[in-house]
């Protein structure tokens, strides 16, 4: 109570000479009481003395006025002397004169905890001004002793050790430092249900992400704790957020700090693919949080509490901002590509087919988003390996679709005919982006490959091939590629006629493909941006909106001197609306079914009796007239 009153008075009258005299006198009295009561272990007096000294060190740190220079020197000399004589780590045993009342004994543990906290506050004050004056090994051993007692000294210990990290590494005491960090980590998590937990974690990360450790040749300590944070990400994601923002923030701001960045490739790969898949109840909470956040300053809670609904996508945004700031051919790029491809193979090994927006789908989506961003930085050998991986996935039964070399089309068709549609779309985009010197030659070769698929038996493949031929023909007309126009004019005339007289599914599917953003407005060069990769494409392909990363999230870490812009130069993709498939009542009433060719499934009545008395557990027989053999399948499934 006394110190709380003094804190209030000092805030109001810190320039007063009377307070200066009081501070100097309090230092002398506190030092006197501590030294006089050391022999008889008078805990209350020692506690009061150290508490006063700790408070004065906080005053000096906050204001650092020259008039308190003498008090500062006295405290530093006191700390040096007491530490050198092993006074601080002296076991606090009960003295014979000590109070034995039940009330005091119940508070004794708290007093000891606060005593050590104040001792470490004084030590931190000393090391912040003279880091090399204390012996490294005894200090760490004292820290381990204090932490093992179970006191709440983690923040103070971290503040004390932080200025001495360079000296610890110079003396090759990495093993002892690692032991201390493990102890600090464990003690912090033992307090995870108390208010000191997040303060302890922040102090721990100030220690772990110190520039000395980031620059040290042995990155095993940092790698170990990054992996621990990732292991906790499923049920405590905020810890991983904090690790990512601290670590990547240092590397993004300073290229000189990236000397050991390749050692952390696995951690960066985890950050690029980070993000849980929420249950329905969690999604409801997230939607409510996002709605309140969207209200901005009109909702008062936004000025009081920071929203966390973008934390998960912010982790990936920070990781992406780091990799686009790398130089072309950086060794980290190759290592990240290797890790991402291995992660994709691990995810795909569980099953070849999966539902949209499932965990497998979203994980693979994140992997390929990262690879797409890294692609311009790849060396040619790495890029060849990426493309080979993409080609092999396309002809399998997976959902990841990409391209395959022209001479491998026949093998792709034998394994999965539906994959040809992906090749056809990519052919169109490649032909669209080539320069005039190579465009006609490529389109002529493409026409020779596309034409057989224009008559394919598979319906989707045939329609996609016809649309691809039509779009390439429009390119020929726009660029006056006369050789291609003369050679394939009869084919184009026949296809145009089929468009005009097309009825039923063929006409509808053709128009649907022509109206799709991929064929209508998408440009692989013009729309190569973070906005397209992480927002527009996800929206247009009906990926869960929890995966969308708004463009403004990247601005926090973005460096303008990068090859990949945040925003597109136009709003074509942003304004493009995907068609929603809805069947109105008028359409249902207007439908006609030919002569009852549809065998309807029978549904047993949910309530076959008027009251509960007539209900029984006897067998219910459901009969259905089967007039066609194929309808047996539907009847069997219903049974």
C-alpha positions in Angstrom: 0.0 0.0 0.0 2.9 2.3 0.9 4.6 1.8 -2.5 1.3 2.2 -4.4 0.8 5.5 -2.7 4.4 6.6 -3.6 3.9 5.6 -7.2 0.9 7.9 -7.5 2.7 10.7 -5.8 5.7 10.3 -8.1 3.7 10.4 -11.3 2.3 13.7 -10.2 5.4 15.3 -8.6 8.4 13.6 -10.1 10.1 16.9 -10.6 9.9 17.9 -7.0 13.1 18.2 -5.0 11.4 16.7 -1.9 10.8 13.5 -3.8 14.5 13.4 -4.8 15.6 13.5 -1.3 13.0 10.9 -0.4 14.3 8.5 -3.1 17.9 8.9 -2.1 17.0 8.3 1.6 14.9 5.3 0.7 17.8 3.7 -1.1 20.1 4.1 1.9 17.6 2.7 4.3 16.7 -0.2 2.1 20.4 -1.2 1.7 21.0 -0.9 5.4 18.0 -3.1 6.3 18.9 -5.7 3.8 22.6 -6.0 4.9 21.7 -5.9 8.7 19.1 -8.6 8.4 21.0 -10.9 6.1 22.5 -13.0 9.0 19.2 -13.8 10.8 17.1 -14.4 7.7 14.5 -11.8 8.6 12.3 -12.4 5.6 9.8 -9.5 6.0 12.5 -6.9 6.4 14.5 -8.3 3.5 11.4 -8.4 1.4 10.5 -4.8 2.1 14.0 -3.7 1.4 14.3 -5.5 -2.0 10.8 -4.4 -3.0 11.7 -0.7 -2.4 14.9 -1.1 -4.4 13.0 -2.8 -7.3 10.6 0.1 -7.3 13.4 2.7 -7.4 15.0 0.9 -10.3 11.8 1.1 -12.3 11.7 4.8 -11.6 15.2 5.3 -12.8 14.6 3.2 -15.9 11.4 5.2 -16.8 12.8 8.7 -16.2 16.6 8.2 -16.1 17.2 11.6 -14.6 20.8 12.7 -13.9 19.9 13.8 -10.4 19.4 10.1 -9.4 22.9 9.1 -10.6 24.1 8.5 -7.0 21.2 6.2 -6.2 21.7 4.3 -9.4 25.4 3.7 -8.6 24.6 2.6 -5.1 22.1 0.0 -6.4 24.5 -1.3 -9.0 27.3 -1.7 -6.5 24.8 -3.4 -4.1 23.8 -5.9 -6.8 27.4 -6.6 -7.8 28.5 -7.3 -4.2 25.5 -9.4 -3.2 25.6 -11.5 -6.4 29.4 -12.1 -6.1 28.9 -13.3 -2.5 26.0 -15.6 -3.4 23.6 -13.7 -1.2 20.7 -13.6 -3.6 20.6 -17.4 -4.0 20.8 -18.0 -0.3 18.0 -20.3 0.8 15.3 -18.5 2.6 14.8 -20.6 5.7 12.5 -19.7 8.6 14.2 -17.9 11.5 13.3 -18.4 15.1 12.2 -14.8 15.5 9.9 -15.0 12.4 6.2 -14.7 12.9 4.4 -18.0 13.3 0.8 -16.9 13.0 -1.4 -18.8 10.6 -2.1 -15.7 8.5 1.6 -15.0 8.0 2.4 -18.6 7.2 -0.3 -18.7 4.6 1.2 -15.6 2.9 4.9 -16.7 3.2 4.9 -18.4 -0.2 3.6 -15.3 -1.9 6.2 -13.2 -0.1 9.0 -15.5 -1.2 7.8 -15.3 -4.8 7.6 -11.5 -4.8 11.0 -11.4 -3.1 12.7 -13.3 -5.9 10.8 -11.3 -8.5 12.2 -8.0 -7.0 15.7 -9.5 -6.8 15.5 -10.3 -10.5 14.2 -6.9 -11.3 17.3 -5.4 -9.6 19.5 -7.9 -11.6 17.8 -6.9 -14.8 18.4 -3.2 -14.0 22.1 -4.0 -13.5 22.6 -6.1 -16.7 20.8 -3.5 -18.8 23.6 -1.1 -17.9 26.6 -3.3 -17.4 26.0 -6.7 -19.0 29.5 -8.1 -18.6 30.0 -7.4 -14.9 28.2 -10.5 -13.7 29.4 -14.1 -14.2 27.4 -15.9 -16.8 27.3 -19.5 -15.4 26.3 -18.5 -11.8 23.7 -16.2 -13.1 22.0 -18.9 -15.2 22.3 -21.4 -12.4 20.6 -18.9 -10.1 17.9 -18.5 -12.7 17.3 -22.2 -12.9 17.2 -22.4 -9.1 14.6 -19.6 -8.9 12.4 -21.0 -11.7 12.4 -24.5 -10.1 11.0 -23.0 -6.9 7.9 -22.2 -8.9 7.9 -18.4 -8.6 6.4 -15.9 -11.2 9.8 -14.5 -12.2 9.8 -15.5 -15.9 9.5 -11.9 -17.3 12.2 -10.6 -14.9 14.6 -13.5 -15.7 14.2 -12.9 -19.4 14.8 -9.2 -19.1 18.0 -9.9 -17.1 19.4 -12.6 -19.4 18.6 -10.8 -22.7 21.5 -8.2 -22.5 23.9 -11.1 -21.7 23.1 -13.3 -24.6 26.1 -12.2 -26.6 28.4 -13.0 -23.6 26.8 -16.4 -23.1 27.4 -17.3 -26.8 31.0 -16.0 -26.6 31.7 -18.2 -23.6 30.1 -21.2 -25.5 27.5 -21.9 -22.9 24.8 -22.8 -25.5 23.9 -26.0 -23.6 23.3 -24.1 -20.4 21.3 -21.5 -22.3 19.1 -24.1 -23.9 18.5 -25.6 -20.5 17.4 -22.2 -19.2 15.1 -21.6 -22.2 13.4 -25.0 -21.7 12.8 -24.2 -18.1 11.4 -20.8 -18.9 9.1 -22.3 -21.5 7.8 -25.0 -19.1 7.3 -22.4 -16.3 5.4 -20.1 -18.6 3.0 -22.9 -19.6 2.5 -23.9 -16.0 1.0 -20.4 -15.7 -1.2 -20.7 -18.8 -4.4 -20.2 -16.8 -3.1 -17.1 -15.0 -2.8 -13.5 -16.2 1.0 -13.7 -16.2 1.0 -16.3 -19.0 1.0 -14.0 -22.0 3.4 -11.6 -20.3 5.8 -14.5 -19.7 5.4 -15.7 -23.4 6.2 -12.2 -24.7 9.3 -12.0 -22.5 10.4 -15.5 -23.6 10.1 -14.5 -27.3 12.1 -11.3 -26.7 14.8 -13.7 -25.5 14.5 -16.3 -28.2 14.2 -13.9 -31.1 17.1 -11.7 -30.0 19.4 -10.7 -32.8 22.3 -12.7 -31.3 20.4 -15.9 -31.5 19.1 -15.2 -35.0 22.7 -14.5 -36.2 24.3 -17.5 -34.4 25.6 -20.3 -36.6 23.8 -22.9 -34.6 20.1 -22.3 -35.1 19.0 -25.5 -33.3 17.6 -23.6 -30.2 15.3 -21.4 -32.3 14.3 -24.3 -34.6 13.4 -26.4 -31.6 11.0 -23.8 -30.1 9.5 -23.0 -33.5 8.6 -26.6 -33.8 7.1 -26.6 -30.3 5.0 -23.6 -31.2 3.8 -25.3 -34.4 2.9 -28.4 -32.4 0.6 -26.3 -30.2 -1.0 -24.5 -33.1 -4.1 -26.7 -33.3 -5.4 -25.9 -29.8 -3.4 -22.7 -29.0 -2.9 -20.9 -32.4 -2.0 -17.6 -30.9 1.4 -18.9 -29.8 2.2 -19.8 -33.3 1.0 -16.4 -34.6 3.3 -14.7 -32.2 6.3 -16.8 -33.2 5.6 -16.2 -36.9 5.2 -12.4 -36.6 8.3 -12.1 -34.5 10.5 -14.3 -36.6 9.3 -13.3 -40.1 9.1 -9.7 -39.1 12.9 -9.6 -38.4 13.7 -11.3 -41.8 11.3 -9.1 -43.8 12.7 -5.8 -42.4 16.4 -6.7 -42.6 18.1 -8.8 -45.3 21.3 -8.9 -43.2 19.3 -10.9 -40.6 18.7 -13.7 -43.2 22.1 -15.4 -42.9 20.6 -18.4 -41.1 17.2 -18.3 -42.8 17.7 -21.6 -44.7 17.9 -23.4 -41.4 14.3 -22.3 -40.7 12.8 -23.5 -44.0 10.5 -26.1 -42.3 9.1 -23.3 -40.0 8.5 -21.1 -43.0 6.8 -23.9 -44.9 4.5 -24.5 -41.8 3.6 -20.8 -41.9 2.8 -20.9 -45.6 0.3 -23.7 -45.1 -1.0 -22.7 -41.6 -4.7 -22.6 -40.8 -7.1 -25.0 -39.2 -10.5 -26.0 -40.6 -13.1 -24.8 -38.2 -16.2 -26.7 -37.1 -19.6 -25.2 -37.7 -19.9 -23.8 -34.2 -16.5 -22.1 -34.6 -17.5 -20.7 -38.0 -20.5 -19.1 -36.4 -18.3 -17.4 -33.9 -15.9 -16.3 -36.6 -18.7 -14.9 -38.8 -20.0 -12.9 -35.8 -16.5 -11.6 -35.1 -16.0 -10.6 -38.7 -19.3 -8.8 -38.9 -18.6 -6.8 -35.8 -15.1 -5.9 -37.1 -16.7 -4.8 -40.5 -18.7 -2.2 -38.6 -15.5 -0.3 -37.9 -15.6 2.7 -35.6 -19.3 2.7 -35.5 -19.1 -0.2 -33.1 -17.4 0.9 -29.8 -16.0 -2.6 -29.1 -13.6 -2.3 -32.0 -11.8 0.5 -30.3 -11.4 -1.6 -27.1 -10.6 -5.1 -28.3 -8.6 -6.1 -31.4 -10.4 -8.6 -33.6 -8.6 -11.9 -34.1 -10.7 -13.3 -37.0 -7.8 -12.5 -39.5 -5.0 -13.9 -37.3 -4.9 -17.2 -39.1 -4.7 -15.7 -42.6 -2.3 -13.1 -41.3 0.2 -15.8 -40.6 0.2 -16.9 -44.2 0.3 -13.3 -45.4 3.4 -12.7 -43.4 5.1 -15.8 -44.8 4.2 -14.9 -48.3 5.5 -11.3 -47.8 8.8 -12.9 -46.8 9.2 -15.2 -49.7 8.4 -12.5 -52.3 11.2 -10.4 -50.8 13.8 -13.1 -51.6 16.2 -12.7 -54.5 15.8 -14.9 -57.5 17.7 -18.2 -57.1 17.9 -17.9 -53.3 18.7 -21.3 -51.8 15.7 -21.0 -49.5 13.4 -21.1 -52.6 14.6 -24.5 -53.7 14.3 -25.9 -50.2 10.8 -24.5 -49.7 9.7 -26.0 -53.0 11.0 -29.4 -51.9 9.2 -29.2 -48.5 6.0 -28.0 -50.1 6.0 -30.8 -52.6 6.7 -33.3 -49.9 3.8 -31.9 -47.9 1.5 -32.2 -50.9 2.5 -35.8 -51.4 1.9 -36.5 -47.7 -1.5 -35.0 -47.8 -2.4 -36.7 -51.1 -1.3 -40.1 -49.8 -4.2 -40.4 -47.4 -6.8 -40.5 -50.2 -7.1 -39.7 -53.9 -10.6 -38.2 -53.7 -11.9 -35.7 -51.2 -14.7 -33.3 -50.7 -14.6 -29.6 -51.6 -13.4 -27.4 -48.7 -12.3 -30.4 -46.7 -9.1 -30.3 -44.7 -7.2 -32.1 -47.5 -8.6 -29.7 -50.1 -7.7 -26.6 -48.2 -4.2 -27.9 -47.2 -3.4 -28.7 -50.9 -4.7 -25.4 -51.9 -2.4 -23.6 -49.6 0.6 -25.6 -50.8 0.0 -24.8 -54.4 -0.7 -21.1 -53.7 2.8 -20.9 -52.1 4.4 -22.7 -55.0 2.7 -20.4 -57.5 4.1 -17.4 -55.6 7.6 -19.0 -55.6 7.6 -20.0 -59.2 9.3 -16.8 -60.7 12.1 -17.2 -58.2 12.9 -20.9 -59.1 16.0 -22.0 -60.8 15.4 -23.9 -64.0 16.2 -27.3 -62.4 13.8 -26.7 -59.6 11.1 -25.5 -61.9 11.4 -28.6 -64.0 10.9 -30.8 -61.0 7.8 -28.7 -60.0 6.3 -29.1 -63.5 6.9 -32.8 -63.6 5.1 -33.1 -60.2 2.2 -31.1 -61.6 2.0 -33.2 -64.7 1.9 -36.4 -62.9 -0.9 -35.2 -60.6 -3.0 -34.1 -63.5 -3.3 -37.5 -65.0 -4.1 -39.2 -61.7 -7.5 -39.2 -59.9 -6.6 -36.2 -57.7 -8.3 -32.8 -57.8 -5.2 -30.8 -58.4 -5.2 -29.9 -62.1 -2.3 -28.4 -64.2 -0.5 -29.0 -67.4 1.5 -31.8 -69.1 3.8 -31.6 -72.0 2.3 -31.9 -75.4 3.9 -35.3 -76.2 2.4 -36.8 -73.0 -1.2 -36.1 -74.0 -1.9 -39.6 -75.2 -0.8 -41.1 -71.9 -3.0 -38.7 -70.1 -6.0 -39.6 -72.2 -5.6 -43.3 -71.6 -5.5 -42.8 -67.8 -8.1 -40.1 -67.4 -9.9 -38.5 -70.3 -11.3 -35.7 -68.2 -7.8 -34.2 -67.5 -7.6 -33.1 -71.2 -9.9 -30.2 -70.4 -7.1 -28.7 -68.2 -4.5 -29.1 -70.9 -6.8 -27.4 -73.4 -7.4 -24.4 -71.2 -3.7 -24.0 -70.6 -3.0 -24.2 -74.3 -5.4 -21.3 -74.9 -3.7 -19.1 -72.2 -0.2 -19.9 -73.5 -1.2 -19.0 -77.1 -2.8 -15.8 -75.8 0.4 -14.7 -74.0 3.0 -15.5 -76.6 4.6 -12.8 -78.6 3.9 -12.4 -82.3 7.1 -14.1 -83.4 6.1 -17.4 -81.8 2.3 -17.1 -81.6 1.4 -18.4 -85.0 3.7 -21.4 -84.9 2.3 -22.4 -81.5 -1.3 -22.0 -82.5 -0.8 -24.1 -85.6 0.6 -26.9 -83.5 -2.2 -26.5 -81.0 -4.9 -26.8 -83.7 -3.4 -30.1 -84.8 -3.7 -31.4 -81.2 -7.1 -29.8 -80.4 -9.0 -31.0 -83.4 -9.1 -34.7 -82.5 -10.6 -33.8 -79.1 -13.3 -31.7 -80.8 -14.8 -35.0 -81.9 -14.0 -36.9 -78.7 -16.6 -39.3 -77.2 -16.3 -37.7 -73.7 -18.9 -34.8 -73.6 -17.0 -32.4 -71.4 -13.7 -32.9 -73.3 -15.4 -32.4 -76.6 -17.1 -29.1 -75.6 -14.0 -27.7 -73.9 -11.9 -28.5 -77.0 -14.4 -26.7 -79.3 -14.3 -23.7 -77.0 -10.5 -23.7 -76.9 -10.4 -23.9 -80.7 -12.9 -21.0 -80.9 -10.9 -18.8 -78.5 -7.6 -19.4 -80.3 -9.4 -18.6 -83.6 -10.4 -15.2 -82.2 -6.7 -14.6 -81.3 -5.7 -15.4 -84.9 -8.3 -12.9 -86.2 -7.3 -10.2 -83.8 -3.6 -10.6 -84.7 -4.1 -11.3 -88.4 -2.4 -14.7 -88.3 -3.2 -15.4 -91.9 -1.6 -18.8 -92.3 -3.7 -20.3 -89.5 -6.8 -18.6 -90.8 -6.4 -20.0 -94.2 -5.6 -23.5 -93.1 -8.4 -24.0 -90.6 -11.2 -21.8 -92.0 -13.4 -24.8 -93.0 -13.1 -26.3 -89.5 -14.0 -23.0 -87.9 -17.0 -22.6 -90.1 -18.3 -26.0 -89.1 -17.8 -25.3 -85.4 -19.6 -21.9 -85.8 -22.5 -23.6 -87.4 -22.7 -26.1 -84.5 -22.9 -23.2 -82.1 -25.8 -21.7 -83.9 -27.9 -24.8 -84.2 -26.8 -26.2 -80.8 -29.6 -27.3 -78.5 -29.8 -28.9 -75.1 -26.7 -29.5 -73.0 -24.2 -28.8 -75.7 -25.3 -25.2 -76.2 -25.7 -24.5 -72.5 -22.3 -26.0 -71.6 -20.6 -24.2 -74.5 -22.0 -20.9 -73.3 -21.2 -21.7 -69.7 -17.5 -22.3 -70.5 -17.4 -19.1 -72.7 -18.8 -17.1 -69.8 -16.4 -18.6 -67.2 -13.9 -16.1 -65.9 -11.0 -18.4 -66.9 -11.8 -18.1 -70.6 -13.5 -14.7 -70.5 -11.4 -12.2 -68.6 -8.5 -14.0 -66.9 -5.0 -13.0 -68.0 -2.1 -15.0 -66.5 0.3 -12.1 -66.7 -1.9 -9.1 -66.0 -3.6 -10.8 -63.1 -0.5 -12.2 -61.4 -0.8 -10.6 -58.0 -1.4 -11.5 -54.4 -5.0 -10.3 -54.7 -5.7 -12.8 -57.5 -3.9 -15.8 -55.9 -5.2 -15.4 -52.3 -8.6 -13.8 -52.8 -10.2 -13.5 -56.3 -9.5 -17.1 -57.5 -10.7 -18.6 -54.2 -13.9 -16.6 -54.4 -14.5 -17.5 -58.1 -13.8 -21.2 -57.4 -16.2 -21.4 -54.4 -13.4 -22.1 -51.8 -14.5 -21.4 -48.3 -14.4 -17.7 -47.4 -12.3 -18.6 -44.4 -9.4 -19.1 -46.8 -9.7 -15.7 -48.5 -7.0 -13.3 -47.5 -8.0 -9.7 -48.1 -5.4 -7.7 -49.9 -5.0 -5.1 -47.1 -3.6 -7.9 -44.8 -0.5 -8.0 -46.9 0.3 -4.3 -46.5 1.5 -4.8 -42.9 4.6 -6.7 -44.0 4.7 -5.8 -47.7 7.9 -4.5 -49.3 7.3 -2.4 -52.4 10.6 -3.6 -54.0 9.3 -7.0 -54.9 8.3 -8.6 -58.1 4.7 -9.5 -57.1 2.2 -6.6 -56.5 -0.6 -6.8 -54.0 -3.4 -5.4 -56.2 -4.4 -5.9 -59.8 -4.4 -3.0 -62.2 -8.1 -3.5 -62.9 -11.2 -4.7 -61.1 -12.3 -7.3 -63.7 -11.8 -10.3 -61.4 -13.1 -8.5 -58.3 -16.3 -7.5 -60.1 -16.9 -10.8 -61.8 -19.8 -12.7 -60.3 -20.0 -16.5 -60.4 -23.3 -18.0 -61.6 -25.4 -19.4 -58.8 -27.4 -22.5 -59.8 -30.9 -22.0 -58.6 -34.1 -23.7 -59.8 -37.3 -21.5 -59.5 -40.8 -22.7 -59.0 -41.7 -21.6 -62.5 -39.0 -23.7 -64.0 -40.1 -26.8 -62.0 -43.7 -26.4 -63.0 -42.7 -26.0 -66.7 -40.7 -29.2 -66.8 -42.1 -32.2 -68.6 -41.1 -35.8 -68.1 -41.2 -38.1 -71.0 -43.8 -40.9 -70.3 -42.8 -41.4 -66.7 -39.2 -42.6 -67.5 -38.1 -41.6 -63.9 -38.5 -44.1 -61.2 -39.1 -42.2 -58.0 -37.7 -43.5 -54.7 -40.2 -44.4 -52.1 -40.0 -42.7 -48.7 -41.8 -44.3 -45.8 -44.2 -42.0 -44.1 -42.7 -40.6 -40.9 -46.0 -40.8 -39.1 -48.2 -43.7 -40.0 -50.5 -43.5 -36.9 -52.6 -40.8 -35.3 -51.6 -41.6 -31.7 -48.9 -43.3 -29.8 -51.2 -46.1 -28.6 -51.4 -47.6 -32.1 -47.7 -47.6 -32.7 -45.8 -50.9 -32.6 -42.4 -52.3 -33.5 -43.7 -54.6 -36.2 -42.2 -54.8 -39.7 -43.2 -52.1 -42.2 -43.2 -53.3 -45.9 -42.5 -50.7 -48.6 -43.5 -51.9 -52.1 -42.4 -50.3 -55.4 -43.1 -51.1 -59.0 -39.9 -51.8 -60.9 -40.5 -51.3 -64.6 -36.8 -51.1 -65.7 -33.7 -53.0 -64.7 -31.6 -49.8 -64.1 -34.2 -48.7 -61.5 -33.2 -51.6 -59.3 -30.1 -49.7 -58.3 -32.1 -46.8 -56.7 -34.5 -49.3 -55.0 -31.5 -51.2 -53.6 -29.9 -48.1 -52.2 -33.2 -47.0 -50.5 -33.4 -50.4 -48.8 
